[in-house]
Amino acid sequence: MHSPRKRYRCRFCGLELSAWLPWAKAPNGALLLGHLSQQHMDQLRPYLRRMESECIDTVVVEAYEVVEEDKDGI
């Protein structure tokens, strides 16, 4: 049995991003942050303030819902 891939759905617009780094077993915070900074700057401001003192990846992933799918995309 294989483990599912994780995808992230933006809580602001519903866009799903494949931002899971399987070798690191962590989300690609830079990719997730890039989407927010390009599409949702007004909603991003509270997260940016927190990123000054907290881990960027931990903060940015809060703007997304984790969606899991099969390795074959089914």
BAFIDO-229766 format. One record per atom (N, C-alpha, C, CB): residue number from 1; residue in one letter; chain; x, z, y. Coordinates in nm, 2 decimals. Each point is the difference from the previous one (the first is absolute). Glycine has a CB too. Layout:
REC   loro   drenro   tilo       px       pz       py
REC    NUM        a      A        X        Z        Y
...
***
This chain:
REC   loro   drenro   tilo       px       pz       py
REC      1        m      A     0.08     0.00    -0.12
REC      1        m      A    -0.08     0.00     0.12
REC      1        m      A     0.09     0.00     0.12
REC      1        m      A    -0.19     0.12    -0.12
REC      2        h      A     0.15    -0.20     0.22
REC      2        h      A     0.08    -0.01     0.12
REC      2        h      A    -0.06     0.08     0.12
REC      2        h      A     0.08    -0.23    -0.08
REC      3        s      A     0.00     0.27     0.17
REC      3        s      A    -0.06     0.07     0.12
REC      3        s      A    -0.05    -0.10     0.10
REC      3        s      A     0.16     0.19    -0.04
REC      4        p      A    -0.27    -0.16     0.11
REC      4        p      A    -0.05    -0.09     0.10
REC      4        p      A     0.08    -0.01     0.12
REC      4        p      A    -0.22     0.05    -0.09
REC      5        r      A     0.21    -0.17     0.16
REC      5        r      A     0.06    -0.01     0.13
REC      5        r      A    -0.08     0.07     0.10
REC      5        r      A     0.10    -0.22    -0.06
REC      6        k      A    -0.04     0.26     0.17
REC      6        k      A    -0.08     0.07     0.11
REC      6        k      A     0.00    -0.10     0.11
REC      6        k      A     0.06     0.23    -0.07
REC      7        r      A    -0.18    -0.24     0.13
REC      7        r      A    -0.02    -0.08     0.12
REC      7        r      A    -0.06     0.10     0.10
REC      7        r      A    -0.04    -0.23    -0.12
REC      8        y      A     0.05     0.19     0.25
REC      8        y      A    -0.04     0.09     0.10
REC      8        y      A    -0.10    -0.07     0.09
REC      8        y      A     0.22     0.12     0.00
REC      9        r      A    -0.34    -0.06     0.02
REC      9        r      A    -0.11    -0.06     0.08
REC      9        r      A     0.00     0.07     0.14
REC      9        r      A    -0.14    -0.06    -0.21
REC     10        c      A     0.16    -0.02     0.31
REC     10        c      A     0.00     0.06     0.14
REC     10        c      A    -0.14     0.06     0.03
REC     10        c      A     0.17    -0.17     0.07
REC     11        r      A    -0.17     0.29    -0.03
REC     11        r      A    -0.12     0.08     0.03
REC     11        r      A    -0.07    -0.06     0.13
REC     11        r      A     0.09     0.21    -0.11
REC     12        f      A    -0.02    -0.29     0.19
REC     12        f      A    -0.05    -0.05     0.12
REC     12        f      A    -0.07    -0.14    -0.01
REC     12        f      A     0.17     0.13     0.12
REC     13        c      A    -0.11    -0.21    -0.21
REC     13        c      A    -0.05    -0.14    -0.01
REC     13        c      A    -0.03    -0.04    -0.14
REC     13        c      A     0.12    -0.06     0.20
REC     14        g      A    -0.08     0.13    -0.30
REC     14        g      A    -0.03    -0.03    -0.14
REC     14        g      A     0.10    -0.09    -0.07
REC     14        g      A    -0.23     0.03     0.06
REC     15        l      A     0.33    -0.08     0.02
REC     15        l      A     0.10    -0.09    -0.06
REC     15        l      A     0.08     0.07    -0.11
REC     15        l      A     0.02    -0.12     0.22
REC     16        e      A     0.00     0.06    -0.33
REC     16        e      A     0.08     0.06    -0.11
REC     16        e      A     0.14    -0.06     0.00
REC     16        e      A    -0.21     0.03    -0.14
REC     17        l      A     0.31     0.06     0.13
REC     17        l      A     0.14    -0.04     0.00
REC     17        l      A     0.06     0.05    -0.13
REC     17        l      A     0.01     0.01     0.25
REC     18        s      A     0.08    -0.10    -0.31
REC     18        s      A     0.08     0.04    -0.11
REC     18        s      A     0.12     0.06     0.05
REC     18        s      A    -0.10    -0.18    -0.15
REC     19        a      A     0.11     0.31     0.17
REC     19        a      A     0.11     0.07     0.06
REC     19        a      A     0.07     0.10    -0.09
REC     19        a      A    -0.12    -0.03     0.22
REC     20        w      A     0.09     0.02    -0.35
REC     20        w      A     0.06     0.10    -0.09
REC     20        w      A     0.14    -0.05    -0.05
REC     20        w      A    -0.23     0.07    -0.08
REC     21        l      A     0.32     0.02     0.09
REC     21        l      A     0.14    -0.03    -0.05
REC     21        l      A     0.02     0.07    -0.13
REC     21        l      A     0.09    -0.02     0.24
REC     22        p      A    -0.11    -0.05    -0.35
REC     22        p      A     0.00     0.06    -0.13
REC     22        p      A     0.13     0.07    -0.04
REC     22        p      A    -0.16    -0.17    -0.07
REC     23        w      A     0.27     0.11     0.11
REC     23        w      A     0.13     0.06    -0.03
REC     23        w      A     0.02     0.13     0.08
REC     23        w      A     0.10    -0.23    -0.05
REC     24        a      A    -0.16     0.24     0.16
REC     24        a      A     0.02     0.13     0.08
REC     24        a      A    -0.12     0.09    -0.02
REC     24        a      A     0.12    -0.13     0.17
REC     25        k      A    -0.23     0.08    -0.24
REC     25        k      A    -0.12     0.07    -0.02
REC     25        k      A    -0.05     0.06     0.13
REC     25        k      A     0.07     0.05    -0.24
REC     26        a      A    -0.08    -0.13     0.34
REC     26        a      A    -0.04     0.04     0.13
REC     26        a      A    -0.05    -0.12     0.08
REC     26        a      A     0.17     0.19     0.00
REC     27        p      A    -0.26    -0.17     0.10
REC     27        p      A    -0.05    -0.11     0.08
REC     27        p      A     0.11    -0.05     0.09
REC     27        p      A    -0.23     0.09    -0.01
REC     28        n      A     0.22    -0.22     0.05
REC     28        n      A     0.09    -0.06     0.10
REC     28        n      A    -0.06     0.04     0.14
REC     28        n      A     0.07    -0.19    -0.16
REC     29        g      A    -0.02     0.30     0.21
REC     29        g      A    -0.05     0.05     0.13
REC     29        g      A     0.02    -0.10     0.11
REC     29        g      A     0.04     0.23    -0.08
REC     30        a      A     0.07    -0.31     0.08
REC     30        a      A     0.02    -0.09     0.11
REC     30        a      A    -0.10    -0.11     0.00
REC     30        a      A     0.24     0.05    -0.02
REC     31        l      A    -0.28    -0.10    -0.10
REC     31        l      A    -0.11    -0.10    -0.01
REC     31        l      A    -0.13     0.05     0.05
REC     31        l      A     0.12    -0.11    -0.19
REC     32        l      A    -0.15     0.23     0.15
REC     32        l      A    -0.13     0.06     0.04
REC     32        l      A     0.00     0.03     0.16
REC     32        l      A    -0.03     0.10    -0.23
REC     33        l      A     0.14    -0.06     0.28
REC     33        l      A     0.01     0.03     0.14
REC     33        l      A    -0.01    -0.13     0.08
REC     33        l      A     0.14     0.21    -0.05
REC     34        g      A    -0.07    -0.32    -0.01
REC     34        g      A    -0.01    -0.13     0.07
REC     34        g      A    -0.14    -0.05     0.02
REC     34        g      A     0.22    -0.05    -0.10
REC     35        h      A    -0.30     0.07     0.00
REC     35        h      A    -0.14    -0.05     0.01
REC     35        h      A    -0.07     0.08     0.11
REC     35        h      A    -0.01    -0.06    -0.24
REC     36        l      A     0.02     0.19     0.24
REC     36        l      A    -0.06     0.09     0.10
REC     36        l      A     0.04    -0.04     0.14
REC     36        l      A    -0.02     0.19    -0.17
REC     37        s      A     0.15    -0.21     0.19
REC     37        s      A     0.06    -0.02     0.13
REC     37        s      A    -0.05    -0.14     0.05
REC     37        s      A     0.20     0.14    -0.05
REC     38        q      A    -0.22    -0.24    -0.04
REC     38        q      A    -0.04    -0.13     0.05
REC     38        q      A    -0.16    -0.01     0.02
REC     38        q      A     0.20    -0.09    -0.12
REC     39        q      A    -0.27     0.16     0.04
REC     39        q      A    -0.15    -0.01     0.00
REC     39        q      A    -0.08     0.12     0.06
REC     39        q      A     0.04    -0.15    -0.20
REC     40        h      A     0.02     0.26     0.20
REC     40        h      A    -0.07     0.12     0.03
REC     40        h      A     0.07     0.10     0.09
REC     40        h      A    -0.12    -0.02    -0.21
REC     41        m      A     0.18    -0.03     0.32
REC     41        m      A     0.09     0.08     0.08
REC     41        m      A    -0.07     0.12     0.06
REC     41        m      A     0.13    -0.20     0.06
REC     42        d      A    -0.26     0.19    -0.02
REC     42        d      A    -0.07     0.11     0.05
REC     42        d      A    -0.02     0.11    -0.10
REC     42        d      A    -0.12    -0.15     0.15
REC     43        q      A     0.09     0.12    -0.27
REC     43        q      A    -0.01     0.10    -0.11
REC     43        q      A     0.13     0.05    -0.05
REC     43        q      A    -0.21    -0.11    -0.07
REC     44        l      A     0.32     0.04     0.10
REC     44        l      A     0.13     0.04    -0.05
REC     44        l      A     0.06     0.12     0.09
REC     44        l      A     0.04    -0.24    -0.08
REC     45        r      A    -0.08     0.25     0.20
REC     45        r      A     0.07     0.10     0.09
REC     45        r      A     0.00     0.14    -0.06
REC     45        r      A    -0.08    -0.14     0.19
REC     46        p      A    -0.02     0.20    -0.24
REC     46        p      A     0.01     0.13    -0.06
REC     46        p      A     0.10     0.01    -0.11
REC     46        p      A    -0.24     0.04     0.06
REC     47        y      A     0.25    -0.14    -0.14
REC     47        y      A     0.10     0.00    -0.11
REC     47        y      A     0.14    -0.01     0.05
REC     47        y      A    -0.17    -0.12    -0.14
REC     48        l      A     0.19     0.04     0.25
REC     48        l      A     0.13    -0.01     0.06
REC     48        l      A     0.05     0.14     0.05
REC     48        l      A    -0.04    -0.24     0.06
REC     49        r      A    -0.05     0.31     0.00
REC     49        r      A     0.04     0.14     0.05
REC     49        r      A     0.05     0.09    -0.12
REC     49        r      A    -0.17    -0.03     0.19
REC     50        r      A     0.10     0.02    -0.30
REC     50        r      A     0.03     0.08    -0.12
REC     50        r      A     0.13    -0.04    -0.06
REC     50        r      A    -0.24     0.04    -0.04
REC     51        m      A     0.27    -0.17     0.05
REC     51        m      A     0.12    -0.06    -0.06
REC     51        m      A     0.13     0.05     0.06
REC     51        m      A    -0.13    -0.20    -0.06
REC     52        e      A     0.12     0.26     0.18
REC     52        e      A     0.11     0.06     0.07
REC     52        e      A     0.06     0.12    -0.08
REC     52        e      A    -0.09    -0.08     0.22
REC     53        s      A     0.00     0.15    -0.29
REC     53        s      A     0.04     0.12    -0.07
REC     53        s      A    -0.02     0.00    -0.15
REC     53        s      A    -0.04     0.12     0.21
REC     54        e      A    -0.04    -0.22    -0.26
REC     54        e      A    -0.03    -0.01    -0.14
REC     54        e      A     0.05    -0.13    -0.06
REC     54        e      A    -0.20     0.14     0.04
REC     55        c      A     0.21    -0.15    -0.17
REC     55        c      A     0.04    -0.11    -0.07
REC     55        c      A    -0.09    -0.12     0.03
REC     55        c      A     0.10     0.14    -0.18
REC     56        i      A    -0.04    -0.25     0.22
REC     56        i      A    -0.08    -0.12     0.04
REC     56        i      A    -0.09    -0.05    -0.11
REC     56        i      A     0.18    -0.06     0.16
REC     57        d      A    -0.12     0.05    -0.28
REC     57        d      A    -0.08    -0.05    -0.11
REC     57        d      A    -0.12     0.09    -0.03
REC     57        d      A     0.20    -0.10    -0.10
REC     58        t      A    -0.18     0.23     0.10
REC     58        t      A    -0.11     0.09    -0.03
REC     58        t      A    -0.11    -0.01     0.11
REC     58        t      A     0.16     0.16    -0.11
REC     59        v      A    -0.13    -0.18     0.23
REC     59        v      A    -0.10    -0.01     0.11
REC     59        v      A    -0.07    -0.13     0.00
REC     59        v      A     0.14     0.15     0.14
REC     60        v      A    -0.07    -0.26    -0.16
REC     60        v      A    -0.06    -0.13     0.01
REC     60        v      A    -0.09    -0.03    -0.11
REC     60        v      A     0.20    -0.08     0.12
REC     61        v      A    -0.17     0.13    -0.24
REC     61        v      A    -0.09    -0.02    -0.12
REC     61        v      A    -0.14     0.06     0.02
REC     61        v      A     0.21    -0.01    -0.14
REC     62        e      A    -0.22     0.11     0.23
REC     62        e      A    -0.13     0.06     0.02
REC     62        e      A    -0.10    -0.09     0.06
REC     62        e      A     0.12     0.21     0.03
REC     63        a      A    -0.07    -0.32     0.03
REC     63        a      A    -0.09    -0.10     0.06
REC     63        a      A    -0.05    -0.10    -0.10
REC     63        a      A     0.12     0.02     0.22
REC     64        y      A    -0.09     0.00    -0.35
REC     64        y      A    -0.04    -0.09    -0.10
REC     64        y      A    -0.06     0.07    -0.12
REC     64        y      A     0.19    -0.15     0.07
REC     65        e      A    -0.27     0.08    -0.14
REC     65        e      A    -0.07     0.05    -0.12
REC     65        e      A     0.08    -0.07    -0.12
REC     65        e      A    -0.23     0.04     0.11
REC     66        v      A     0.27     0.04    -0.21
REC     66        v      A     0.07    -0.06    -0.11
REC     66        v      A    -0.10    -0.07    -0.09
REC     66        v      A     0.18     0.18     0.01
REC     67        v      A    -0.15    -0.30    -0.05
REC     67        v      A    -0.08    -0.08    -0.09
REC     67        v      A     0.09    -0.04    -0.12
REC     67        v      A    -0.15    -0.09     0.19
REC     68        e      A     0.11     0.12    -0.31
REC     68        e      A     0.08    -0.04    -0.11
REC     68        e      A    -0.06    -0.12    -0.07
REC     68        e      A     0.08     0.24    -0.03
REC     69        e      A     0.01    -0.32    -0.02
REC     69        e      A    -0.05    -0.12    -0.08
REC     69        e      A     0.09    -0.02    -0.12
REC     69        e      A    -0.09    -0.11     0.21
REC     70        d      A     0.05     0.03    -0.30
REC     70        d      A     0.07    -0.03    -0.12
REC     70        d      A     0.13    -0.08     0.04
REC     70        d      A    -0.21     0.01    -0.14
REC     71        k      A     0.31    -0.01     0.05
REC     71        k      A     0.12    -0.08     0.03
REC     71        k      A    -0.03    -0.15     0.01
REC     71        k      A     0.13     0.17    -0.12
REC     72        d      A    -0.24    -0.21     0.05
REC     72        d      A    -0.03    -0.14     0.01
REC     72        d      A    -0.10    -0.03     0.11
REC     72        d      A     0.03    -0.01    -0.24
REC     73        g      A    -0.06     0.11     0.32
REC     73        g      A    -0.08    -0.02     0.12
REC     73        g      A    -0.15     0.00    -0.04
REC     73        g      A     0.18    -0.13     0.11
REC     74        i      A    -0.22     0.18    -0.23
REC     74        i      A    -0.14     0.00    -0.04
REC     74        i      A    -0.06     0.13     0.04
REC     74        i      A     0.06    -0.15    -0.19
***
